[in-house]
Amino acid sequence: MQILDQYKKLDAENRGAAIALGNFDGVHKGHREVIASAARAANQLSCPLGVAVFHPHPKQFFMPSAPPSRLQSDAARADSIQGLGAQLLYMLPFDRAMSLMTDREFARDVLHDGLGIRHVSVGENYHFGKDRMGTVSSLSALGEEFGFGVDAVKLAGSEHRFSSTRVREALQDGNCDAASAILGRLWTLEGRVEFGQQRGRTIGVPTANLSLADYLRPRFGVYAAFAQIEGEGPLLPGVVNIGVRPTLEGKDERLEIHLFDFTGDLYGRVLKVSLLEFIRDEKKFDGLAALQAQIGLDIDTAVTATTRYLQVDRAGST
């Protein structure tokens, strides 16, 4: 998949695609339906399949001091999109000029003149252009004017509306099941293992420490989880704490994961950590002995949860 960071003066082979257009943070089930719609159009039109996203996210542009809210890194989103068969990924530069475009100017300057699209698929409630003036109806009319097809895709499942906002709400509630139902997989964040205080080693529970960077902060607390080392190999079960570690007088927000039955040096390596089940809220204990006792109970709970998940997953794949 080729990744392009602008829409002007593109080579001919990078124009004329059927595209899915949106932010696609998390690439949840609804996003996959939008991309599948564009893929069907690309097949019918015998043209490339493209996906167009905005960089940075418009929310980040308009509210740079807002709390972190990303569900995926750019690299993880690109991997997900490539896995759905896209040949082109347009990272549309969202700047002041683009933020001031009317819906017609965006359709003309970006979609038609810039990308030369033959088709665009969007979610059913898609808005675009200055002050979100553009709607699916106006996009359809502009498609007729500029010669590209438009498909608006329904984003509602049988039990959950497919939206990144609902995923964020579920994670902030500690509801991993609801988040996974919308995503179609466990919510996963990744980062490079950093040096920590190494206090876990003193109580027999060594942990790998990851910065939360600009990821959404889920509900602070303890989770049953899995990790994958540098995106390869099997899922490794573990227990995660997300928060500030109040018993240890921590201040910075971070993720710490203890992997069961793992030995080895993880410093500097990239971990993908997937949250399976919320166990309890983060709290301050009366000393390391009380914390150690609670961690033992947390590990027991996490072992049960991860073992059950793997058994179900293996049964479903046979």
Secondary structure, DSSP 4 states (H G I P E B T S, - for coil): -EEES--SS--GGGSS-EEEES--TT--HHHHHHHHHHHHHHHHHT--EEEEEEES-HHHHH-TTSPP-BSS-HHHHHHHHHHTT-SEEEEEE--HHHHT--HHHIIIIIIIIIS--SEEEEETT--BSGGG-B-HHHHHHHHHHHT-EEEEE--B-SSSB--HHHHHHHHHTT-HHHHHHHHTS-EEEEEE-B----HHHHTT---EEEE-TTB----SEEEEEEEEETTEEEEEEEEEEEE--GGGT--S-EEEEEETT--S--TT-EEEEEEEEEEEE----SSHHHHHHHHHHHHHHHHHHHHHHHHHHHHHT-
